[in-house]
Amino acid sequence: MSLSSIIGNALSGLQASQVGLQVSSNNVANVNTPGYARTIATFTSRNVGGQAMGVDVAGVQRVADLYLQAAALRASADAGAADIASQALDRFQSQVGGLDDEGSIFSRLHRAFNSINSASVEPALTVARLSAAADLQSFFDEAKRLSGELRSQRQEAETRISATVSRMNEILNELQKLNRDVQSLAVNTSDTTGAANRQAELLDELSTYVDIRTQPLSDGRIVVRTGDGIPLLDNEAATLRYAPAGNGGYEANFAPIEIVSKTGGANIELDSHIASGELRGLIDLRDSELPALAEQLAELVAGATDALNAAHNNASAVPPPASLTGRNTGLLAGDAHGFTGSTTLAVVDTTGALVKRIDIDFTAGTYSVDGAAAAAFSGGTIGDVVSDINTALGANGSASFMGGQLTISATGGDGIATLQDPATPASRGGRGFAHFFGLNDIVDSARPQFFETGLSAADAHGFTAGQTLSFKVMAPDGRTAQNVTITVGGTSFNDLLTSLNNPVTGLGRYATFSLDGNGRLVETPISGFANFDVELTSDSTARGGTGLSFSQMFGVGLAAKANRAELANVRDAVRNDSSRLALAQLDITGASAAGDLVLTNGDGRGGAALQQALTSTRTFRTAGGFSGGTSTLENYAARLAGDIGARSARAERTAQGAESLKQVAAEKRANVEGVSLDEELANMTLYQQSYNASARLLQAAKELTDTLLSLV
């Protein structure tokens, strides 16, 4: 072997040992760096003309397993989605409390009914009345607070979605730059591991936001797609766009996340292509979990409101109020009265003595005054009935109907009280005369708490031609299947239903709409489209002079249903004057005459009926995950408490399971990619010895050269 070959071998060994030492030291330095994958130096034997001529450094490679990386990315996405749901539901459950927690909405509900019971036992006791009104308002205040918490969480989810989309754009743009850098380094056979490690770090972060799958290319670049194959990074980075609604209100119409077309074509809605990750968790939380809880909470409040009002409207304060003003029903004077059965209106003086009695038989279409011969209604509309009541009251009172509200007043310091016929009670939409109009409500609401309007398809719809209803049809995968706008036309609800049910210009391809016997709007999915969701996005309608829209009257859309939890309050008249709490009941029969005592201060029958509202069976609408059906208010509250707890527990278990899988996947990946200090220190010792040996070769070559030169 020539001296030059010895020197060449030694120099190549020194160079290879230096690279090996550099690689090992870099691994040791990054032992705690997140996302860092260890690197190894690869060597090949240098061969010249069939003769071994030292060693070549083939390159520096990252130690990575694509399959383990893919599993870790999937597990990270699943854990991200589960953690979002778990945190939010656990937070809401802690706000709600349990059935036995003193401050929970459930305890407040029971405390309110216990106070009503105490007041009915001693109806003349002012303190008991005040306590009943205050405890009942406490229940409604807590409902408002919880509904506000749900809206707040929706707002937070909305803000986080916007921030996450912005961060994803930053990641994709940086990955695109790294792709260019890696490609350039690979062409020049330079070390690409630093850029590759940064790529892996960014991919790990991206996978927490959305489920992704990656494809490495031969030149070091990576292609990133969603789990179902939508490109996020190929030759160029996708640009994601999201327009925040700006609030988490139940009326908010949230825009989809879109991939902006680079060619000016249609944008791609991304929502339906996101299967997991924090983004999926936030979208599901905002659009499904929180609205479902809001609907269930609102149904509890609406059930309590309606049950209490039903009892209070069939009772009376002592003395009775001089005037009873109902709620805005959304009805017009020209609507058919729609009542069956019988009811009694009474004018009563301050001592409880009967002044005038008006018996109304809606089924027969007649009314009588003080037991006299029955007179026929002047017509079949609400306006006609009100006019007949006004005539029957004569000098003792008046009745009017304006803006959807019925008002009946007495004159001369007397008061007004009502009573349902016990055998054939008056009914419209399943509610009595005073109850339907809300004449003597204990709970007030600016918008309807129930949606049984009593209207029929043949009735005039009362909306102005040209007003619109807009809907968004969502496919089961979250994709917007269609946007539909219905323009009001025709004159009757039949005409409006026909427009809604049109399969081309309406919603008839997905569902049909009809009014049931109580005037409630019923949506029936078309076969094959049962899992499609029809969402109201805007409503410009207003019925006559009432100001109520179609959606508010019929409970269409999340806002009309969920907002009910925040609209209920104990009527100001009752809170300001506890004597207005109706704890008595008219003691009146067909034989009662003027001067008879029909109201007494010690009567607690009305209060007993109020207290029984907690345990009386009533019908609840489908709300959130609850199917419609009959239940007591008490049982519905317990069911809601159980569902909130079950949702939270289920989300927590899912999050724990997903986190465990994430940790296992990360450990498996770390076993391959992670840095072992023992192994690296052993390698450094090996490379150090190799370096020393190569140095000794050089020393030997030098000594040999010196010896040869000394012989010359």
C-alpha positions in Angstrom: 0.0 0.0 0.0 1.4 3.4 -0.9 1.8 6.2 1.5 -0.8 8.3 -0.4 -3.4 5.5 0.0 -2.7 5.3 3.7 -3.1 9.0 4.1 -6.3 8.9 2.1 -7.8 6.1 4.2 -6.8 8.0 7.4 -8.3 11.3 6.2 -11.6 9.6 5.1 -11.8 7.9 8.5 -11.2 11.2 10.3 -13.9 12.8 8.2 -16.4 10.0 8.8 -15.7 9.9 12.5 -16.2 13.7 12.8 -19.6 13.3 11.0 -20.6 10.5 13.4 -19.5 12.5 16.4 -21.5 15.5 15.2 -24.6 13.4 14.6 -24.5 11.7 18.0 -23.8 15.0 19.8 -26.7 16.6 18.0 -29.0 13.7 19.1 -27.9 14.2 22.7 -28.5 17.9 22.5 -32.0 17.4 21.3 -33.0 14.5 23.6 -35.8 16.6 25.1 -36.8 18.5 21.9 -40.5 17.8 21.1 -41.0 16.2 17.6 -37.3 15.6 17.2 -36.4 12.3 15.5 -32.9 10.9 16.0 -30.5 10.9 13.1 -27.8 8.4 12.0 -24.8 8.8 9.8 -24.6 6.2 7.0 -21.3 5.1 5.6 -20.1 3.3 2.4 -16.8 1.7 1.6 -14.8 3.8 -0.9 -13.7 1.7 -3.8 -11.4 2.8 -6.6 -10.4 0.4 -9.3 -11.4 -2.6 -7.2 -9.2 -1.4 -4.4 -10.5 -0.3 -1.0 -9.6 3.4 -0.6 -11.3 4.4 2.8 -14.8 5.3 3.7 -17.4 7.7 2.3 -20.2 9.5 4.3 -23.3 8.5 2.3 -25.5 10.9 4.3 -27.3 11.7 7.5 -30.8 10.2 7.8 -33.7 10.7 10.2 -34.9 7.5 11.9 -38.6 7.6 11.3 -41.4 5.1 10.8 -44.1 6.3 8.4 -46.7 3.9 9.8 -46.1 4.8 13.4 -46.1 8.5 12.5 -49.5 8.0 10.7 -50.9 6.2 13.8 -49.6 8.9 16.1 -51.2 11.7 13.9 -54.6 9.9 13.9 -54.5 9.4 17.6 -53.5 13.0 18.2 -56.5 14.2 16.2 -58.9 11.9 18.0 -57.6 13.0 21.4 -58.0 16.7 20.3 -61.6 16.3 19.4 -62.5 14.3 22.5 -60.7 16.7 24.8 -62.6 19.7 23.5 -66.0 18.0 24.2 -64.9 16.7 27.6 -63.7 20.1 28.8 -66.8 21.9 27.7 -69.3 19.5 29.0 -67.5 19.1 32.3 -67.5 22.9 32.7 -71.3 23.1 32.0 -72.0 20.2 34.4 -70.1 22.0 37.1 -72.2 25.1 36.4 -75.5 23.2 36.5 -74.8 21.2 39.7 -76.7 18.1 40.8 -80.2 17.4 42.0 -79.1 17.8 45.7 -76.9 20.9 45.2 -78.5 23.8 47.1 -77.9 26.4 44.3 -78.7 24.1 41.3 -81.6 24.9 39.0 -83.3 21.6 40.1 -83.1 22.5 43.8 -84.4 26.0 43.0 -87.4 24.5 41.1 -88.3 22.3 44.0 -87.8 25.2 46.5 -90.2 27.3 44.4 -92.9 24.7 44.5 -92.4 24.2 48.2 -92.9 27.9 48.7 -96.0 27.8 46.6 -97.3 25.0 48.7 -96.6 27.0 51.9 -98.4 30.0 50.4 -101.4 27.9 49.5 -101.7 26.6 53.0 -101.7 30.1 54.4 -102.9 32.2 51.4 -103.5 35.3 53.5 -99.8 35.4 54.7 -97.9 38.1 52.8 -94.5 36.7 53.6 -95.4 33.3 52.1 -96.6 34.9 48.9 -93.4 37.0 48.6 -91.3 34.0 49.2 -93.1 32.0 46.5 -92.7 34.7 43.9 -89.0 35.3 44.8 -88.1 31.5 44.8 -89.9 31.1 41.4 -88.0 34.0 40.0 -84.7 32.5 41.3 -85.4 29.4 39.2 -85.9 31.5 36.1 -82.8 33.6 36.8 -80.7 30.4 37.1 -82.1 29.2 33.8 -81.1 32.5 32.2 -77.6 32.2 33.7 -77.2 28.6 32.4 -78.5 29.5 28.9 -76.0 32.4 28.9 -73.2 30.0 29.8 -74.2 27.9 26.8 -74.1 30.9 24.6 -70.8 31.9 26.0 -69.3 28.5 25.3 -70.6 28.7 21.7 -69.0 32.1 21.4 -65.7 30.7 22.7 -65.9 27.8 20.3 -66.5 30.3 17.4 -63.5 32.3 18.4 -61.3 29.2 18.7 -62.4 28.0 15.3 -61.4 31.3 13.7 -58.0 31.2 15.6 -57.4 27.6 14.6 -58.1 28.2 11.0 -55.6 31.1 11.1 -53.0 28.9 12.7 -53.6 26.1 10.2 -52.9 28.6 7.4 -49.6 29.6 9.0 -48.6 25.9 9.4 -49.5 25.1 5.8 -47.5 28.1 4.5 -44.5 27.2 6.6 -44.7 23.5 5.4 -44.8 24.8 1.8 -41.6 26.8 2.4 -39.9 23.8 4.1 -40.9 21.7 1.0 -39.0 24.1 -1.2 -36.0 24.1 1.2 -35.9 20.3 1.5 -36.1 19.9 -2.3 -33.2 22.3 -2.8 -31.1 20.7 -0.1 -31.8 17.2 -1.6 -30.7 18.3 -5.0 -27.4 19.5 -3.6 -27.0 16.3 -1.5 -27.0 18.5 1.7 -28.3 17.5 5.1 -32.1 17.7 5.1 -32.8 16.4 8.6 -33.2 19.8 10.2 -35.9 20.8 7.8 -37.5 17.3 8.1 -37.6 17.6 11.9 -39.4 20.9 11.6 -41.8 19.3 9.1 -42.6 16.6 11.6 -43.1 19.1 14.4 -45.5 21.1 12.3 -47.4 18.0 11.2 -47.8 16.9 14.9 -49.3 20.3 15.7 -51.5 20.3 12.6 -52.8 16.8 13.6 -54.2 18.2 16.9 -56.4 20.5 14.9 -57.6 18.2 12.1 -57.2 14.6 11.0 -54.5 14.4 8.3 -52.6 11.9 6.3 -49.2 12.5 4.7 -47.3 11.2 1.7 -43.5 11.7 1.5 -42.1 12.3 -1.9 -38.7 11.1 -3.2 -37.2 14.6 -3.1 -38.0 15.1 0.6 -41.3 17.1 0.1 -44.5 16.0 1.8 -48.1 16.0 0.6 -50.7 16.7 3.3 -54.4 15.7 2.9 -57.4 15.5 5.2 -58.3 12.0 6.4 -60.6 11.6 3.4 -58.2 12.9 0.8 -58.9 16.6 0.4 -55.5 18.3 -0.5 -54.2 20.7 2.1 -50.6 20.9 0.8 -49.4 19.6 -2.6 -47.5 21.8 -5.0 -49.1 24.7 -3.1 -50.5 25.2 0.3 -54.3 25.5 0.5 -55.7 28.7 1.8 -58.5 28.2 4.4 -61.1 30.9 4.9 -63.6 31.3 7.7 -65.9 34.3 8.3 -66.8 34.4 12.0 -70.4 35.1 12.9 -69.2 37.4 15.7 -71.4 35.9 18.4 -72.6 32.7 19.9 -76.3 33.6 20.1 -78.9 31.0 19.2 -79.9 33.1 16.2 -76.3 33.1 14.8 -75.8 31.6 11.3 -72.3 30.1 11.2 -70.4 30.1 7.9 -68.5 26.9 6.8 -64.8 26.6 6.7 -63.7 26.8 3.0 -60.7 26.0 0.9 -60.3 28.9 -1.4 -60.1 28.0 -5.0 -56.8 29.0 -6.6 -58.4 29.1 -10.1 -61.4 31.2 -9.3 -63.7 28.1 -9.2 -66.0 27.0 -6.5 -64.6 26.9 -3.0 -64.6 23.5 -1.1 -66.5 23.3 2.1 -64.1 21.7 4.6 -66.4 21.0 7.5 -67.7 17.8 6.1 -64.2 16.6 5.4 -63.0 17.0 9.0 -63.5 13.8 10.9 -61.6 14.5 14.1 -59.2 17.0 15.7 -59.9 20.1 17.8 -61.6 21.7 14.9 -64.1 18.9 14.6 -64.6 19.0 18.4 -65.3 22.7 18.3 -67.7 22.5 15.4 -69.6 19.7 17.0 -69.7 21.5 20.3 -71.0 24.7 18.7 -73.5 23.1 16.3 -74.7 20.0 18.1 -73.8 19.5 21.8 -74.4 23.0 23.2 -77.6 23.6 21.1 -79.0 20.3 22.2 -78.5 21.2 25.9 -79.9 24.7 25.2 -83.1 23.2 23.7 -83.5 20.8 26.7 -83.0 23.5 29.2 -85.5 25.7 27.3 -88.0 22.9 27.2 -87.8 22.6 31.0 -88.4 26.3 31.4 -91.2 26.3 28.9 -92.8 23.3 30.6 -92.6 25.0 34.0 -93.9 28.3 32.5 -96.9 26.6 30.8 -97.8 24.4 33.7 -97.8 27.3 36.2 -99.7 29.6 33.8 -102.3 26.9 33.2 -103.0 26.7 36.9 -102.8 30.4 37.6 -105.2 31.3 34.8 -107.8 29.0 36.3 -107.3 30.8 39.7 -107.8 34.3 41.1 -106.2 36.7 43.5 -108.4 38.1 46.3 -109.5 40.7 45.5 -109.3 40.0 41.7 -107.3 42.5 39.5 -109.3 45.2 37.8 -107.8 44.2 34.5 -106.4 41.1 32.9 -104.1 41.7 29.9 -102.9 38.7 28.0 -99.7 37.9 26.1 -99.0 38.5 22.4 -100.4 35.4 20.8 -99.6 36.4 17.3 -103.3 35.9 16.4 -105.4 38.4 14.5 -108.9 39.5 15.1 -110.0 37.9 11.9 -108.7 34.5 12.9 -111.3 31.8 13.7 -111.6 31.6 17.5 -110.9 27.9 17.3 -112.2 27.1 20.9 -114.3 24.2 22.0 -115.8 23.7 25.4 -117.0 26.2 28.0 -115.5 28.9 30.3 -116.9 31.5 32.7 -115.9 35.1 33.1 -116.9 36.9 36.4 -116.9 40.4 37.5 -116.3 40.4 41.3 -116.2 43.2 43.8 -113.5 43.8 46.4 -115.4 41.7 49.0 -115.5 38.7 46.7 -119.2 39.1 45.8 -120.3 38.3 42.3 -121.3 41.3 40.2 -121.8 39.7 36.8 -121.3 36.2 35.4 -120.7 35.5 31.7 -120.9 31.8 30.6 -119.4 31.1 27.2 -120.1 27.9 25.3 -117.7 27.8 22.4 -118.9 24.5 21.1 -122.5 25.8 20.8 -121.3 29.2 19.7 -123.3 31.0 22.5 -122.9 33.1 25.6 -125.2 34.0 28.4 -125.2 36.7 31.1 -126.2 35.9 34.7 -127.9 32.7 33.7 -130.2 34.3 31.2 -131.1 32.7 27.8 -128.1 32.0 25.7 -127.3 34.4 22.8 -125.5 33.3 19.6 -122.0 34.6 18.8 -122.1 37.4 16.3 -119.5 35.5 14.3 -116.8 32.8 14.4 -113.7 35.0 14.7 -111.7 36.1 17.7 -112.8 39.6 17.0 -116.5 38.5 17.1 -116.0 36.7 20.5 -114.2 39.7 22.0 -117.0 42.0 20.7 -119.7 39.7 22.3 -117.8 39.7 25.6 -117.6 43.4 25.5 -121.4 43.6 24.9 -122.0 41.1 27.7 -120.0 43.1 30.2 -122.0 46.2 29.5 -121.4 48.9 32.0 -119.5 46.5 34.3 -116.4 46.3 32.0 -114.9 46.1 28.6 -112.9 43.8 26.3 -110.5 44.5 23.5 -108.1 42.7 21.2 -105.1 44.5 19.8 -101.6 43.5 18.6 -102.4 39.8 19.4 -103.3 40.6 23.0 -106.6 40.2 24.7 -107.6 42.6 27.6 -110.6 42.3 29.8 -111.3 45.0 32.4 -113.9 45.7 35.0 -115.1 49.1 36.0 -116.1 50.8 39.3 -113.3 49.2 41.4 -114.4 45.6 40.6 -112.1 42.9 39.3 -112.1 40.1 36.7 -111.8 36.4 37.3 -112.1 33.3 35.1 -112.9 29.6 35.6 -112.8 26.7 33.2 -115.9 24.5 33.0 -114.9 21.3 35.0 -116.9 19.0 32.7 -116.1 20.5 29.3 -113.3 23.0 29.7 -112.6 25.5 26.9 -109.7 24.5 24.7 -107.7 25.9 21.8 -104.4 24.2 20.9 -104.9 22.1 24.1 -105.1 25.2 26.4 -108.0 26.9 28.1 -109.5 30.3 27.2 -107.6 32.4 29.8 -104.5 30.2 29.6 -104.2 30.5 25.8 -104.4 34.2 25.8 -102.4 34.5 29.0 -104.9 36.7 30.8 -103.7 35.8 34.3 -100.3 34.4 33.7 -97.9 34.2 36.6 -94.9 33.9 34.3 -94.4 36.4 31.6 -92.5 36.0 28.3 -91.8 38.4 25.4 -92.1 35.5 23.0 -94.2 32.3 22.8 -93.3 29.6 25.3 -95.5 27.0 23.5 -96.1 26.6 19.7 -99.5 25.0 19.6 -101.1 28.0 17.9 -104.6 26.6 17.3 -104.4 27.7 13.7 -105.5 25.5 10.8 -104.2 25.2 7.3 -107.3 27.0 6.0 -106.7 30.1 8.1 -105.3 33.2 6.5 -101.5 33.3 7.2 -101.5 37.1 7.8 -98.0 37.6 6.6 -97.1 40.3 4.0 -96.5 39.0 0.5 -92.8 39.2 -0.4 -91.5 38.5 3.1 -89.1 35.6 3.2 -87.9 32.5 5.1 -84.5 31.2 4.4 -83.2 27.7 5.2 -80.0 25.7 5.0 -80.2 22.0 4.6 -77.3 20.1 6.2 -76.4 16.6 5.0 -75.4 14.0 7.7 -71.7 14.6 7.0 -72.1 18.3 7.8 -72.1 19.5 4.2 -74.5 22.1 3.1 -76.8 20.2 0.7 -78.9 23.2 -0.3 -79.9 26.8 0.6 -83.6 27.5 0.1 -85.5 30.8 0.4 -89.3 30.8 0.6 -91.1 33.9 -0.5 -94.5 34.5 1.2 -97.3 34.4 -1.3 -101.0 33.4 -1.4 -103.4 34.1 1.5 -103.7 31.0 3.6 -101.4 28.7 5.6 -102.2 26.1 3.0 -100.5 28.3 0.4 -97.5 28.8 2.7 -97.2 25.1 3.4 -97.4 24.4 -0.3 -94.4 26.7 -0.9 -92.5 25.0 1.9 -93.3 21.5 0.5 -92.4 22.3 -3.1 -89.6 19.8 -4.0 -87.9 22.1 -6.4 -88.2 25.6 -4.9 -88.9 24.6 -1.4 -87.9 22.0 1.1 -90.1 19.2 -0.2 -87.2 17.1 -1.4 -86.1 16.7 2.3 -89.3 17.0 4.4 -92.9 17.9 4.4 -94.6 20.4 6.7 -98.1 20.4 8.1 -100.2 21.8 10.9 -101.6 19.2 13.4 -104.9 19.5 15.2 -103.4 21.9 17.8 -102.0 24.2 15.2 -98.4 23.0 15.7 -96.0 22.8 12.7 -95.0 19.2 12.1 -91.9 18.4 10.1 -91.9 14.9 8.5 -88.6 13.8 6.8 -88.9 12.3 3.3 -87.7 8.7 3.1 -83.9 8.6 2.6 -83.4 12.1 4.1 -84.2 11.4 7.8 -80.7 12.4 8.9 -80.7 15.7 6.9 -81.2 18.7 9.1 -83.3 21.7 8.0 -82.0 24.9 9.7 -83.6 28.3 9.6 -81.1 31.0 8.7 -83.3 34.1 8.5 -86.9 35.1 8.8 -88.2 38.5 7.8 -91.9 37.7 8.4 -94.2 39.5 10.8 -97.8 38.5 11.3 -100.2 41.5 10.9 -99.6 44.1 13.7 -98.4 41.5 16.2 -94.8 41.7 15.2 -94.4 37.9 15.7 -92.6 36.1 13.0 -93.5 32.7 11.5 -90.5 31.0 13.3 -91.4 32.6 16.7 -95.0 31.5 16.5 -94.3 27.9 15.3 -90.9 27.3 17.0 -88.9 27.0 13.8 -85.1 27.3 14.3 -82.8 27.1 17.3 -83.4 30.8 18.4 -87.2 30.4 18.7 -86.8 27.2 20.9 -83.7 27.9 22.9 -84.2 31.5 23.7 -87.3 30.6 25.8 -85.0 29.8 28.7 -84.0 33.5 28.9 -87.4 35.1 28.4 -89.4 33.8 31.3 -90.0 36.0 34.4 -92.5 36.1 37.2 -94.9 38.8 36.1 -94.0 42.2 37.4 -97.5 42.7 38.8 -97.1 39.6 41.0 -93.5 40.5 42.1 -94.5 44.1 42.9 -97.7 43.1 44.7 -97.9 39.7 46.3 -101.6 40.0 46.6 -101.8 39.4 42.9 -100.6 35.8 43.4 -103.7 33.8 42.4 -104.2 31.3 45.2 -108.0 31.2 45.3 -110.5 29.9 42.8 -113.9 31.1 41.8 -116.6 29.2 43.7 -119.3 29.6 41.1 -121.9 27.4 39.5 -124.7 27.8 37.1 -127.0 28.9 40.0 -124.7 31.6 41.3 -126.3 35.1 41.2 -125.1 38.6 41.8 -124.2 39.2 45.4 -123.1 35.6 46.1 -119.7 35.2 47.7 -117.6 33.6 45.0 -114.0 34.5 46.2 -112.6 34.2 49.7 -109.3 35.2 51.1 -108.7 31.9 52.9 -109.2 29.8 49.8 -106.0 28.0 48.7 -107.4 25.8 45.9 -105.7 27.8 43.3 -102.4 27.6 45.2 -102.8 23.8 45.5 -103.3 23.6 41.7 -100.1 25.6 41.2 -98.2 23.3 43.5 -99.5 20.2 41.6 -98.0 21.6 38.4 -94.8 20.0 39.5 -96.2 16.5 39.5 -98.9 16.7 36.9 -98.3 14.9 33.7 -97.9 17.1 30.6 -96.6 16.8 27.1 -93.0 17.8 26.3 -91.7 18.5 22.8 -88.7 16.8 21.2 -85.7 18.8 22.4 -82.0 18.0 21.9 -81.5 14.3 22.4 -84.9 14.0 24.2 -87.8 12.6 22.2 -91.2 14.1 22.7 -93.7 12.5 25.1 -95.5 12.9 28.4 -93.8 13.4 31.7 -94.1 15.3 34.9 -92.1 18.5 35.3 -90.3 16.9 38.2 -89.3 13.8 36.2 -88.3 16.0 33.2 -86.0 18.0 35.4 -84.4 14.8 36.8 -84.0 13.5 33.2 -82.2 16.7 32.2 -79.9 16.4 35.2 -79.1 12.8 34.3 -78.5 13.6 30.7 -76.1 16.5 31.5 -74.2 14.2 33.8 -74.2 11.3 31.3 -73.0 13.5 28.5 -70.1 14.8 30.6 -69.2 11.3 31.9 -69.3 9.9 28.4 -67.2 12.7 27.0 -64.7 12.2 29.8 -64.4 8.5 29.2 -63.9 9.1 25.5 -61.3 11.7 26.2 -59.4 9.4 28.6 -59.5 6.5 26.1 -58.3 8.8 23.2 -55.6 10.2 25.4 -54.4 6.7 26.3 -54.2 5.7 22.6 -52.4 8.9 21.9 -49.8 8.1 24.6 -49.4 4.5 23.4 -48.9 5.7 19.8 -46.5 8.3 20.9 -44.5 5.8 23.0 -44.3 3.3 20.1 -43.1 6.1 17.8 -40.6 7.4 20.4 -39.2 3.9 20.7 -38.1 4.1 17.1 -37.5 7.9 16.7 -36.5 8.9 20.2 -32.9 9.5 21.4 -31.3 6.9 23.7 -28.6 8.6 25.7 -26.9 5.2 26.4 -26.8 4.4 22.7 -25.6 7.8 21.6 -22.8 7.8 24.3 -21.7 4.4 23.1 -21.7 5.7 19.5 -19.6 8.7 20.5 -17.1 6.4 22.2 -17.0 4.3 19.0 -16.5 7.3 16.8 -13.9 8.7 19.2 -11.9 5.5 19.0 -12.3 5.5 15.2 -11.0 9.0 15.1 -8.0 8.1 17.2 -7.2 5.2 15.1 -7.4 7.3 11.9 -5.2 9.9 13.6 -2.7 7.1 14.5 -2.6 6.1 10.8 -1.7 9.6 9.9 1.0 9.6 12.6 2.3 6.3 11.3 2.4 7.7 7.7 4.3 10.7 8.9 6.8 8.6 10.8 7.3 6.4 7.8 7.8 9.4 5.5 10.3 10.9 7.9 12.2 7.6 8.0 12.3 7.4 4.2 13.4 11.0 3.9 16.2 10.4 6.4 17.6 7.6 4.2 17.9 9.8 1.2 
